[in-house]
Amino acid sequence: MIMTNVKMSLSSIRSNRIRSFLTMLGVIIGVMSVVMTVSIGEGVKNQVLTQISNLGSNIITIQPGQPGVDSSGKIKNIKLTAPISTSTLSEADVATIAAVRGVVAVSPNAVLTTSVESAETPAYGDGVVMATTYDTKNVLNQSVEYGEFFEKSDMTKDVAIIGSNVADALYHQRDPIGRAVIIKGHEYIIRGVLSAAPENPLNIGPNYNNAIYIPFDSAKRLMNGPLQISELNIKVAAGQKLSDITNRVKDALYSAHNNQYDFTVVSQKEYLNLANQLFTLLTTFVAAVAGISLLVGGIGIMNIMLVSVSERTREIGVRKAIGATNQQILSQFLVEAVVISIFGGIFGVLLSLVASFILRISTAIHPSISLETILLATGVSTLVGIIFGITPAIQAARKDPIEALRHQ
């Protein structure tokens, strides 16, 4: 019976190709919107999580400001403005943390608000000047493609390590070793160029390709005084339990800051969890909004099916006259609505695959379409066909055979 209804549905769709396509169009757009929204959200989330993971699983970050915690004491939010807010972190904290058992290295970061230029380029607005120490290379897994990172003996020297974007923008070459970058009117000799790091399309998190590292002590001389440390990064010894070291660091800083939690200690695991929760929430919300177009597509199916029932009233009367039951008439029109919806879902998924491929090769966004997303979209489109096809099907099944045969 079902196969017979499917064949009849396909015959009806072929006989009204244009109308059937226009009916499917709403479902096609709806499914494509949902699949693309979910795939883009998942793709961007994966890119951000990969960028965070590349820093290493044994990294702890300390930022200024009180942490947002839930009742269990877990970090529930991280202030994105922390790096530019007034900091309570100091150089003394670096020594305090370095003395904690299980800590391998500590690197302070101080963002300098200053101009950057070179002899060839008058100004470079995207460059981020950061004062740090030689430990940054090991703590943040910074890979140097050309030259070398500065050493402990270079802390007072005017040398710099730049990102790949800085090298391209200021010198139009990847290997400007020995050239000078001018920071606040002072020349810093380029000692090394960092390897190109993966970037995410939303620019969430640090972009090390735009970084300009200079030695911490040299930066203090440049700025004529102490620096405001915006972040401390800690590398934990291999084999150590990250939560134990986190608690030790927190306790040590709590004592050093006169028993005040005016800082936030966050592990990479907590960063990953928060980022995952954030992107999952945003993707779900936007997908729900995009799903409204599926509702519109379902209404279109219902309208066209109501028209089809009206046009085929005599056909319904003939079928009932030769013995078709109400159940058979209902299933015929319901299957037709579902078939139209399923075809719309399939075409929507195919167009999503094409659009994702175009985005991947032409932009920095890498959509991620999973089998679960495809099955979910197809299932929802089928459900739309059932929900919005039931009313026309019931209307067709309830038609009086005598009145239907009289219909012209």
TABELMO-V301351 format. One record per residue. N is the residue number from 0. RES is the residue in one letter. PHI is phi in whole degrees, -180 to 180 (none if undefined). Layout:
n->N res->RES phi->PHI
n->N res->RES phi->PHI
This chain:
n->0 res->M phi->none
n->1 res->I phi->-64
n->2 res->M phi->-64
n->3 res->T phi->-64
n->4 res->N phi->-65
n->5 res->V phi->-64
n->6 res->K phi->-63
n->7 res->M phi->-65
n->8 res->S phi->-65
n->9 res->L phi->-63
n->10 res->S phi->-64
n->11 res->S phi->-66
n->12 res->I phi->-65
n->13 res->R phi->-66
n->14 res->S phi->-76
n->15 res->N phi->-131
n->16 res->R phi->-60
n->17 res->I phi->-65
n->18 res->R phi->-64
n->19 res->S phi->-64
n->20 res->F phi->-65
n->21 res->L phi->-64
n->22 res->T phi->-67
n->23 res->M phi->-69
n->24 res->L phi->-57
n->25 res->G phi->-62
n->26 res->V phi->-70
n->27 res->I phi->-57
n->28 res->I phi->-65
n->29 res->G phi->-64
n->30 res->V phi->-65
n->31 res->M phi->-62
n->32 res->S phi->-62
n->33 res->V phi->-67
n->34 res->V phi->-64
n->35 res->M phi->-66
n->36 res->T phi->-62
n->37 res->V phi->-66
n->38 res->S phi->-68
n->39 res->I phi->-67
n->40 res->G phi->-61
n->41 res->E phi->-66
n->42 res->G phi->-64
n->43 res->V phi->-65
n->44 res->K phi->-60
n->45 res->N phi->-63
n->46 res->Q phi->-65
n->47 res->V phi->-67
n->48 res->L phi->-64
n->49 res->T phi->-65
n->50 res->Q phi->-63
n->51 res->I phi->-68
n->52 res->S phi->-65
n->53 res->N phi->-63
n->54 res->L phi->-71
n->55 res->G phi->114
n->56 res->S phi->-85
n->57 res->N phi->-109
n->58 res->I phi->-112
n->59 res->I phi->-119
n->60 res->T phi->-116
n->61 res->I phi->-117
n->62 res->Q phi->-123
n->63 res->P phi->-72
n->64 res->G phi->101
n->65 res->Q phi->-72
n->66 res->P phi->-78
n->67 res->G phi->-93
n->68 res->V phi->-125
n->69 res->D phi->-93
n->70 res->S phi->-65
n->71 res->S phi->-88
n->72 res->G phi->91
n->73 res->K phi->-84
n->74 res->I phi->-65
n->75 res->K phi->-109
n->76 res->N phi->-156
n->77 res->I phi->-122
n->78 res->K phi->-75
n->79 res->L phi->-69
n->80 res->T phi->-89
n->81 res->A phi->-56
n->82 res->P phi->-63
n->83 res->I phi->-111
n->84 res->S phi->-88
n->85 res->T phi->-63
n->86 res->S phi->-101
n->87 res->T phi->-103
n->88 res->L phi->-81
n->89 res->S phi->-141
n->90 res->E phi->-64
n->91 res->A phi->-64
n->92 res->D phi->-67
n->93 res->V phi->-61
n->94 res->A phi->-68
n->95 res->T phi->-62
n->96 res->I phi->-71
n->97 res->A phi->-61
n->98 res->A phi->-84
n->99 res->V phi->-73
n->100 res->R phi->-65
n->101 res->G phi->101
n->102 res->V phi->-89
n->103 res->V phi->-87
n->104 res->A phi->-154
n->105 res->V phi->-131
n->106 res->S phi->-127
n->107 res->P phi->-83
n->108 res->N phi->-124
n->109 res->A phi->-125
n->110 res->V phi->-82
n->111 res->L phi->-101
n->112 res->T phi->-88
n->113 res->T phi->-157
n->114 res->S phi->-82
n->115 res->V phi->-132
n->116 res->E phi->-156
n->117 res->S phi->-140
n->118 res->A phi->-64
n->119 res->E phi->-86
n->120 res->T phi->-120
n->121 res->P phi->-63
n->122 res->A phi->-153
n->123 res->Y phi->-131
n->124 res->G phi->-75
n->125 res->D phi->-86
n->126 res->G phi->-71
n->127 res->V phi->-117
n->128 res->V phi->-86
n->129 res->M phi->-127
n->130 res->A phi->-88
n->131 res->T phi->-153
n->132 res->T phi->-118
n->133 res->Y phi->-66
n->134 res->D phi->-71
n->135 res->T phi->-58
n->136 res->K phi->-56
n->137 res->N phi->-82
n->138 res->V phi->-66
n->139 res->L phi->-100
n->140 res->N phi->53
n->141 res->Q phi->-76
n->142 res->S phi->-102
n->143 res->V phi->-97
n->144 res->E phi->-82
n->145 res->Y phi->-127
n->146 res->G phi->75
n->147 res->E phi->-153
n->148 res->F phi->-79
n->149 res->F phi->-72
n->150 res->E phi->-105
n->151 res->K phi->-60
n->152 res->S phi->-74
n->153 res->D phi->-99
n->154 res->M phi->-62
n->155 res->T phi->-103
n->156 res->K phi->-87
n->157 res->D phi->-90
n->158 res->V phi->-125
n->159 res->A phi->-145
n->160 res->I phi->-117
n->161 res->I phi->-119
n->162 res->G phi->-81
n->163 res->S phi->-64
n->164 res->N phi->-66
n->165 res->V phi->-65
n->166 res->A phi->-62
n->167 res->D phi->-68
n->168 res->A phi->-75
n->169 res->L phi->-86
n->170 res->Y phi->-126
n->171 res->H phi->55
n->172 res->Q phi->-155
n->173 res->R phi->-90
n->174 res->D phi->-132
n->175 res->P phi->-90
n->176 res->I phi->-61
n->177 res->G phi->90
n->178 res->R phi->-78
n->179 res->A phi->-111
n->180 res->V phi->-107
n->181 res->I phi->-98
n->182 res->I phi->-120
n->183 res->K phi->53
n->184 res->G phi->83
n->185 res->H phi->-108
n->186 res->E phi->-87
n->187 res->Y phi->-119
n->188 res->I phi->-78
n->189 res->I phi->-73
n->190 res->R phi->-95
n->191 res->G phi->-160
n->192 res->V phi->-124
n->193 res->L phi->-71
n->194 res->S phi->-66
n->195 res->A phi->-61
n->196 res->A phi->-100
n->197 res->P phi->-64
n->198 res->E phi->-113
n->199 res->N phi->-103
n->200 res->P phi->-65
n->201 res->L phi->-94
n->202 res->N phi->55
n->203 res->I phi->-86
n->204 res->G phi->88
n->205 res->P phi->-71
n->206 res->N phi->-108
n->207 res->Y phi->-72
n->208 res->N phi->-71
n->209 res->N phi->-103
n->210 res->A phi->-81
n->211 res->I phi->-130
n->212 res->Y phi->-90
n->213 res->I phi->-130
n->214 res->P phi->-60
n->215 res->F phi->-61
n->216 res->D phi->-67
n->217 res->S phi->-66
n->218 res->A phi->-67
n->219 res->K phi->-63
n->220 res->R phi->-69
n->221 res->L phi->-63
n->222 res->M phi->-92
n->223 res->N phi->57
n->224 res->G phi->158
n->225 res->P phi->-66
n->226 res->L phi->-103
n->227 res->Q phi->-89
n->228 res->I phi->-76
n->229 res->S phi->-91
n->230 res->E phi->-166
n->231 res->L phi->-121
n->232 res->N phi->-112
n->233 res->I phi->-122
n->234 res->K phi->-106
n->235 res->V phi->-96
n->236 res->A phi->-63
n->237 res->A phi->-61
n->238 res->G phi->88
n->239 res->Q phi->-84
n->240 res->K phi->-78
n->241 res->L phi->-61
n->242 res->S phi->-65
n->243 res->D phi->-66
n->244 res->I phi->-66
n->245 res->T phi->-59
n->246 res->N phi->-66
n->247 res->R phi->-64
n->248 res->V phi->-63
n->249 res->K phi->-62
n->250 res->D phi->-66
n->251 res->A phi->-64
n->252 res->L phi->-70
n->253 res->Y phi->-60
n->254 res->S phi->-69
n->255 res->A phi->-69
n->256 res->H phi->-101
n->257 res->N phi->58
n->258 res->N phi->58
n->259 res->Q phi->-130
n->260 res->Y phi->-95
n->261 res->D phi->-100
n->262 res->F phi->-151
n->263 res->T phi->-126
n->264 res->V phi->-106
n->265 res->V phi->-130
n->266 res->S phi->-89
n->267 res->Q phi->-62
n->268 res->K phi->-62
n->269 res->E phi->-69
n->270 res->Y phi->-59
n->271 res->L phi->-63
n->272 res->N phi->-64
n->273 res->L phi->-65
n->274 res->A phi->-64
n->275 res->N phi->-63
n->276 res->Q phi->-64
n->277 res->L phi->-62
n->278 res->F phi->-70
n->279 res->T phi->-64
n->280 res->L phi->-64
n->281 res->L phi->-64
n->282 res->T phi->-64
n->283 res->T phi->-63
n->284 res->F phi->-64
n->285 res->V phi->-67
n->286 res->A phi->-65
n->287 res->A phi->-65
n->288 res->V phi->-65
n->289 res->A phi->-64
n->290 res->G phi->-66
n->291 res->I phi->-60
n->292 res->S phi->-65
n->293 res->L phi->-68
n->294 res->L phi->-62
n->295 res->V phi->-63
n->296 res->G phi->-62
n->297 res->G phi->-65
n->298 res->I phi->-64
n->299 res->G phi->-62
n->300 res->I phi->-62
n->301 res->M phi->-62
n->302 res->N phi->-62
n->303 res->I phi->-66
n->304 res->M phi->-67
n->305 res->L phi->-64
n->306 res->V phi->-64
n->307 res->S phi->-64
n->308 res->V phi->-61
n->309 res->S phi->-64
n->310 res->E phi->-68
n->311 res->R phi->-106
n->312 res->T phi->-59
n->313 res->R phi->-64
n->314 res->E phi->-60
n->315 res->I phi->-64
n->316 res->G phi->-63
n->317 res->V phi->-63
n->318 res->R phi->-62
n->319 res->K phi->-69
n->320 res->A phi->-66
n->321 res->I phi->-97
n->322 res->G phi->117
n->323 res->A phi->-68
n->324 res->T phi->-88
n->325 res->N phi->-60
n->326 res->Q phi->-62
n->327 res->Q phi->-68
n->328 res->I phi->-66
n->329 res->L phi->-61
n->330 res->S phi->-66
n->331 res->Q phi->-61
n->332 res->F phi->-77
n->333 res->L phi->-68
n->334 res->V phi->-63
n->335 res->E phi->-63
n->336 res->A phi->-65
n->337 res->V phi->-67
n->338 res->V phi->-62
n->339 res->I phi->-60
n->340 res->S phi->-67
n->341 res->I phi->-64
n->342 res->F phi->-60
n->343 res->G phi->-61
n->344 res->G phi->-64
n->345 res->I phi->-64
n->346 res->F phi->-63
n->347 res->G phi->-63
n->348 res->V phi->-66
n->349 res->L phi->-62
n->350 res->L phi->-66
n->351 res->S phi->-65
n->352 res->L phi->-63
n->353 res->V phi->-66
n->354 res->A phi->-63
n->355 res->S phi->-65
n->356 res->F phi->-64
n->357 res->I phi->-64
n->358 res->L phi->-62
n->359 res->R phi->-65
n->360 res->I phi->-89
n->361 res->S phi->-114
n->362 res->T phi->-135
n->363 res->A phi->-84
n->364 res->I phi->-84
n->365 res->H phi->-118
n->366 res->P phi->-59
n->367 res->S phi->-125
n->368 res->I phi->-98
n->369 res->S phi->-99
n->370 res->L phi->-62
n->371 res->E phi->-62
n->372 res->T phi->-65
n->373 res->I phi->-64
n->374 res->L phi->-66
n->375 res->L phi->-65
n->376 res->A phi->-64
n->377 res->T phi->-66
n->378 res->G phi->-64
n->379 res->V phi->-65
n->380 res->S phi->-63
n->381 res->T phi->-64
n->382 res->L phi->-63
n->383 res->V phi->-61
n->384 res->G phi->-62
n->385 res->I phi->-68
n->386 res->I phi->-65
n->387 res->F phi->-90
n->388 res->G phi->-96
n->389 res->I phi->-70
n->390 res->T phi->-65
n->391 res->P phi->-60
n->392 res->A phi->-65
n->393 res->I phi->-65
n->394 res->Q phi->-61
n->395 res->A phi->-67
n->396 res->A phi->-68
n->397 res->R phi->-87
n->398 res->K phi->-66
n->399 res->D phi->-74
n->400 res->P phi->-60
n->401 res->I phi->-69
n->402 res->E phi->-65
n->403 res->A phi->-67
n->404 res->L phi->-70
n->405 res->R phi->-78
n->406 res->H phi->-65
n->407 res->Q phi->-105
